[in-house]
Each structure stands twice: as structure tokens, then as C-alpha cells.
């Protein structure tokens, strides 16, 4: 099959790789219908993290089950399925505690598996799913084409935005500031709105992202950054600050900004993948009772809750995709994301 | 009046200072019936923080209202009252949000007030309370002598232990590890038990503290420290870890231990005053979705909730006092705490 590989910073290719085969009774093989490029894929692409040459890449996909192992019970050949950005069994203690990203049998798409082989990445034609019954969620029926981008966001960005909002304790009447106007930040706006937030402020200086943020539920947009941005955000909340700040970037600056913006006793819900060496002085939390809650989003635990609203069109998180390319043009997809010409690129194998 | 002053590390004295007087209509003057020495007082005593020479010290007291300003409505002369370890108005947005330690008119006992004068410390004969209606809580009637130590813990340590447990999300059925066997750590055990925790592990290597911890509700005690302590604690919870770790020390080592011990998706409730330079790598939280919640405890917000159980004897947090001295012997009180000859010393003016 054809799949995307990364060889060095800036060097992603479509290559011929071995077709996946069922290796245990719990496996499924899924034919990818849609995948996409994630902001975190850019870390390898930009050389912030060194990719292992030739490794597979991509971790968000929806598709159709092509084959299943003998022990698979929850999905059948022909089902349309959503996969989270990782594999998990959904039966271990951590999965049952709602933290399937810490599954005791967890693995990442594209990473080395227990045998030292590369697991399939999502930016390819097929993916072997090691724990099909845990990982995959089938849709009520085969979706219409225009629903597919929205379903694909349940694989990562909408679930991650939802995790930011839940981690920030967002609920009916909450006041919220969102830092980060990428796909995750925009989905965090949508998730906060869905959970009943009363006022949602998006920090953004990009017109198209501001516009989508407003359509997703942002009541205010602030273009200022740094100290000015903090002051402008607090000013909207009597200089005390909002109940929650959703940190969807991951840099030391954005975390500092989040902590400085939130009100005493409030919560920073953080989902931005932390930059190397990013640390938080405990004293900056202690005196004002600022809580930090978040991390790599256990989106598998959220799919059943979020799917109905996506399926019936109540929310349209797939609007974060502003460019669709064939898989063969994956290099251009990365370049468009890297240069911020696109918010998020959908890939069709 | 006589009051405790601190002049340098190791140098606390009883000195004659001006009697407090009503300075605004919202003031009350309280005659101190019992005060005590806090672990955080030792920071100045040990020179970890430089005390301002001649400043007042002590921040926990109960007493009798001696005089009130014209605008005071909630307490009357002769009332027995509990004061939190700070002054607050209980009407501002932060107080109403449950974070009275961030009161917009907040001040600390013993610190410089808005006029640059030293506020009264609690280790003295009288205290001027700037926001009497907000700060003071009167008891149902004048308490029996043996109830006074228990009431005094509502001024700080029992409320702070309760804050650790609440911050850690402790509730019915929770599994909890408590780091720190000082008065606050022991009160955190008691608070976790009161909130319905199912299993409570106290990290302690001091026999008398272990014994009191068990009486307060600890189901297990672990004497090991460092990596061995982490492994021993996790082993009690299927090597996954407890739902909550209550960090009641404040050193970088204890915070690292707390984060390493808690289960994925769990919460570190922290109330240990953070040591200078104590910082947390965001990566240590992100991958396992470990939340940090806590800070300087807004104990004033908890007094009404905790008082009934203290008043009727359901809980006996005052058992943390294992030494009582007259105020005149305050220097010996500090030495006994510093040398860990006493868990906590009660002072009688």
C-alpha cells in the first residue's frame, strides 16, 4: 500500500510499504477514507523533534473495516469507524478511569510497536488496529460525504478541544478565555459553547480564524498578545479574570499567559503539547489557587458522548478543515500547515 | 500589650507593643484566648525567609471580642470567635468565588498594612481585625476549655487539610495518599476520612505521627521515602496509583513524589507552601493527565461547614497539639517545633 513516511525535517514522502495483515485475533484492518495533518505532526516536520528516518506519520483517521480477527466483536467488515489518535483496549483500569491515553496496552499510530516494527500511520491507505474492539467506534450507518470531515475531528481535535474545556471545568454559565487559534483552539471554543459557557473569549490575530471562532461561539476576540493580551482579557472580567483559560498551544509563553489571565481559584485546562523544558513555578499557582488540569486528550473516552451532536449536525467541528488534498499531495499539505496557509488539511487516500 | 516579635532567624521575643485601637467602623478588637505556632512560621525562624526585624508573627487565633466599630453587625462584644489566618471582607468577587485568601481587601496578620504599620500578629494578647464582619466567625456559645484546641485548628491547619482534600477531588470511595506528617498532613488525613475516602495512606516515619494518623483515619502507613516510597504507595493501588495525592510539605522533592505517585487522570491537591524556585515540568503532568490543584487555603470559606463537626466532637483535629505553653515561653514553642519535639504547640496568652 501507499503511506506517508518522514525521513527528516521537511521531508515527508508517499512510499510503498507492506500491506498490513491481521496478526492477532483482536486486530482489524481499516481502509482509510479520510485522514489529516495535525499541528503536532509539524513538530517532526519542523525538526523540533527528530523523526526516526522512514517512520510512518499521521494519527487521525476514519475509514471502513476491511478485515477482522477472530476475537473481534464490536465491529464488522464494512462498518464505517472512527479511530482515536492512538490504540487502546478500553478494558484496563486506566481506560475505565477515563484516561485511555494511558491504556496499559496503549500504542501510538506510526510509532514502534512491541515487536520493534513501525505501527501503521494514519496518512496511508490502510491501518492495522491492534485492539479493534476498544479502539474503533462505528457510526450509526455509512455517513454522507459532507459529514466525514466532522466525524474525522472526533479522532483528535474536537475531542481534544472538549478535553480542554472539561479539564478547565467549563459548564453552564462559565466564563472562558481560549489561547490558541489553531484547529484545537477553535474546537475548544466550540466545546465550551456546547457545554454551556456564557462568555468565550478567543485570543487570535488571524481574520479567518477569528471569523470561524465567532461562528463556533466566541463572544469576543482579542488580537493583543503578551502583557497587553492578558490585560485586555482580564478587563472583560472586572480585572479579576475568567473562570477558565483553555491553553491550546503548549509554549512556555502561552502557559504563563494562561496562568496570569485566569481568576483566583480558576482553572487552566491545557492540551497544548508542552514544549521541551516547559515548566511552571508552583508559586505562580499557589498564591492565587490556580489549578492546572489537562494533558494528552483521552478522546476515545469522549467519542460516544460527542458523536450524536456531530451526527445530527448540532455542531460542525469539521469546518476547521479549510483545505482538502489527495494523499499523493501530502507534502503540500504539510507545507500549507507549516506556513499557516491552512488551519487544517484533510487528506483523501 | 505583650506580643511576639521576630528579629532574626532564631530570635523570637515577647515584647511590649502598642495596644490595638479601633481605627475604622468595621474593626473589632479580639482578646486572644489561644494561638499557636505554624510550620510556615518556621520559615522565618529558620532564616529560609528573612523576617523584617521587629515584625509581629503568628496568624492562628481564637478569642473573645472586646470592642467593635460602629458598622460591625455580625459579632458583638463578648462573642467567642474564630479567625482565619488572614483578614478578608467576604463580600468581594474573590471571596464570593470561594477564594477569600485572594480577597480584594485582604491582609495578613503580622504584615505591613496599607499605612505601612505592622498588623497585629496572632501570638499576642490582642488583635485588631480590620474586617470583623467578614473575618470572624462566632461559635454557638462560649466553648468548654477542652474544645478550644479543636476550634483553633479552624484558623488554619484543619481548614488547610480540608482544602488539600477538596483540591484533590476527594469524595466517597476515593483512594488517597498523604505526603507530609506535620499538623497539616495529619489534618488532611482527617479531612479525607471525613469526606468519605475509602483508603488513606500516610507517608510517615515518626511513630507518634503514624499513630495519630491512624487514629485520624489512615488505613496504611508507609515509612519509605523517595523512589522506594513511590513504589510502595503505588503497589497498594495495583501499581497504578491512588486517585489523589495530598501534598502537604512544599519541597520540590515532595511535589515530584506526589506527581509520580498519583494515578493517570488523578489529582495532586497541594497546600505545602512552595519552596523558592519550586517548579513543575509540564511534561510530567501532560502525558499522564495529572492535575495540580491547590494553594494557600481559603479557610474562612470553610469554617461554617467544618464548625458543626468540630463543635459536636465528630472530629478532633486539635489532637495535633501535643504541647501547650504560656505565651511567655514562645521561644521554647518555636524551638520545640523546629527540633520536631512537638507536632504543634498551642500558646496561651
Interface residues (C-beta under 8 A of the other chain):
Chain A: X93 X94 X97 X98 X99 X101 X102 X167 X238 X240 X255 X263 X264 X265 X267 X270 X273 X274 X276 X277 X278 X279 X280 X281 X282 X283 X285 X286 X287 X288 X289 X290 X291 X292 X293 X294 X295 X296 X298
Chain B: X93 X94 X97 X98 X99 X101 X102 X167 X238 X240 X255 X263 X264 X265 X267 X270 X273 X274 X276 X277 X278 X279 X280 X281 X282 X283 X285 X286 X287 X288 X289 X290 X291 X292 X293 X294 X295 X296 X298
